[in-house]
Amino acid sequence: MTISEISRRAVLGGLGIGATAGLVGCSNDNGSSQSTPTVSPGSSNQPIEGAKELTVYCWSNGPTIDDNFKKRVALFNEQYKGRFTAKMNFLPYDQYWQKAQLQYAAGKPFDIYYWDVQAYAHYKKNLVENVQPVINTTALADTTKFPSALFDPWRFDGKNLYAVPENIQSMSLFYNKDHFDAAGLKYPDETWSWDDVVTAAGKLKKTSGSKVTQWGLDIGTLGVWWGLQSLSWAAGSSWVDKALEPTKFQMTDPATIEAMKFTQDLMWDKHIAPRPEERNALNQAGANFSSGAISMMCDGTWAISGYQQMKAKWDMTAIPLWKGKRVAPYWLGGWVIPKKTAAKTAAETFATWSATTFQPQMAKNHDWIPISNEARNSKDMLAGMPAGFASAFKDIENAKIGDIYTANMQEIFNQVFGVNLDDLYFNRKTPEQVAQKIQEMATAKL
Amino acid sequence: MFMSPAIIGLLLFSLGPMVASLVLSFTQYDMLSSPTWVGGDNYATLVRDPLFLKSLRVSLTYSVISVPITMVVALLLAMLLNSKLPVMGFFRSAYYLPSVISGVAVAMVWRWMYNGEYGLINVVLGWLGIDGPAWLTDERWALRSLIFMSVWGFGGTMLIYLAGLQSLPTDLYEAARVDGASTLRQQWYITLPMLSNVTFFNLVMGIIGSLQVFAEPFVLTNGGPNNSTMLLPLYLYQNAFTYLKMGYAAAIAWVAFALVMVLTLLVFKSTPVWVHTEAGEN
C-alpha cells in the first residue's frame, strides 16, 4: 500500500483520538507565557495562530527516506486541505544546524525542524516552544499507547516536553545469514552474549593470503561512545552521573575500562574485527556489511532501510548480552517548534499529526520506527522487516537515552570522545589511559 | 564618483565584516543570543588552548614544508616548459589544469588515491614490494599526505614563474655562454637572481595561501587523526559552526591574520638580502 492509500478511517480515527484527548485539556505549569491549548492542533474549530503555510526542515537522509518525507507532507496537505499547506526543505546535515542557528540569529527561525542533540542548545537559550500543553490535547499523552517514560530525557525542565517525539531508534546486531549458512553456524539471537559473537566471528573470518576477504565482525556503532557506553550500562555503570546536564564523568569506573578493553581487543588482540585503518580502507572501497564483506555488525536501527537493498540475506537481533545483561541505547526522533515560529498552529498540527495519525503509515513505510506502541508492533510494521526486528525492540522500555544533554556536547563529542577513542581503537593508548584522559578533558568542559 | 561602487563594496563586504569580526573577537557569541563582552578572554583562552596551539603548529609545519616544495617544483617545471618546442602548449595546459579544478573535487580524487588498501598509490607501491602506509588515517602520514597533495596545485606558481622566465633578457645568457658558463651556472647566477622578484611574489602568496587551506583537510581528514591535520582554518570553522563559539573563532581569525602579517613582513624585511631589482640593487 502506498502512502496515498492510507484509509480514511485511520485518518478520521486519529483525528477523533486527538479531539477526544483535547477534551481532557491540560495544565501548563512551566511558567511560560505560552497559551494553553485545550483543543488538539489541527481541529477545525481551533483558531489558527500564524501562517497557514508551513516549511518543514529536515536534513537529507538519502533518497528513500527523503521521498517518504515528501509523501508524508503530501498526505498532510491532503488531509488539511484548505487549512494548512506544508512543504519540505532538506539540507545536508552539516549545513542544517548552521542554517538553523543563522535563522535564529536573524530572528526568523525555521517554522519547524527535526530534532537532534544540537537543538538542546536552542532549548537552553529559551528559544523553543514548550509543546507539553499541545501534546496533552492529543493521543500522544496516552501512556498506554506511547512509551511515555522514554520521553523523560526530553523533559528538560523535569516536567514538560520541548520537542514532539514521533519515532524511536535503537541499536541492534545485524548479521549476514548467507555467511552463517555457509559456515554452518546457528544464527545469533537475543540469548547471545558477546562471547558467542566472538566465537562465531572467529569462525566466519576468511582470508586469502595476507588479505582478509571476509570479516567475522565489525565493531560498527559499538565503537561510537554511546555504543561503548551500552556495555558500561549492562555492567551497572555509566559514563556520566546523569544524561541531562551531567555534573561529572565516571570514565575510570572499572566497568567502563573493561568495556573499552573488550572493544579494543576485538580489533587488536583477537583481530576478528578490522582495525581502524582496515575499516577506513574497507569503507572507502565500499566493502562493508551491505556489500557482504562483514558477517556481523552493531548498527543503529536507522540502518534497516539501507540494508533492505542488500543482495545477501540478512537479519538482526538484540545487541548481545554483556555480563549477562543488556541495556541498549535509544533515541527519539521528533519535531522542534521555535517560540518565534511563523506558523505556530500549522507546526503544532504537523508535529502531533506525525506522532499520532501518521503512525500507521510510518509503520508501512519502514523507514522510521513509530513511537506509537501499536504502530511499532503492528503487522504492517513487522511484515516488511527482518524477523529479528521485534526481538531488537522487545526490551526498549529498559533502554537508556543515547545522548548527553549539555549545551557544549558537540565540543565534548569531537574534541574529547572522538580523539581519545581514536587513541583506544588505534591501540595507541591503554583503556586506562584513555579513560583517564576522557575523564579529565570532559570534566573540564562541563 | 567612479570609484564609489568599489569603495562601497569594500566597506560593505570587506572592511565592515573585518571590523565586526574584530569586535566579535572580544565577545562571547553563539548566534542564539546577543553577544556578551568578555574583553580579552578569548585571546587569553587561546594561549591556554592546547588544541589551538597544536593547530598553530600544524599550520606552520604545513606552510614551512609545502610552500618551498611547491615553489621548487613550480620553478623546475616552468624552466622545462620555457622551451620553444611545439608541444609545450599542451604541457603548460596540462600542468596548470589541477589549479583550476575545485579543491573539493581534487580532494575526492586524492582520497581514492590515498586509500590504504585499494588506493592507486599503495597498489603501485605494492607492485614494488612496498607495503604503503594508511596515508590519511595514520597520524604520522596524514599531514605529509596533505602536503604532498598541496604540491600538486603548483600550476598558478608555475605560470607566474613561466611569465617571469619569458621576460628575462636573453643577452645575459648569450654573454654567459661566451664566457663559457655551463647551463647550471647560467641558471644559478642569472635565472635565479633575475627571478628573485617573482620568487618574492610567489613566496608571499604561498604563505598566505597555505595558511588559508581549508577544503582539502575538511574533505580528507576533518582534522584527524588525533588532530594531526587540524589546520588553523579548520579549527576556526569547527569553533564557529560546530560549537557556535563565534567570538572565539573570530579571535582565531585575528590571530591567523596577525600571523600572516608577521610572516609577510618578515619576508618583506628580508628582500634587501635576496631580491634583485631592475635598478641592480639588492
Interface residues (C-beta under 8 A of the other chain):
Chain A: W97 Q98 Q101 L102 Y104 A105 A121 H122 K125 L127 P276 E277 E278 N280 A281 L282 Q284 A285 N408 Q410 E411 N414 Q415 G418 V419 D422 D423 F426 R428
Chain B: D30 M31 L32 S33 L51 R111 W112 N115 G116 E117 Y118 G119 A134 L136 T137 D138 E139 G224 P225 N226 N227 Q238 F241 T242 Y243 L244
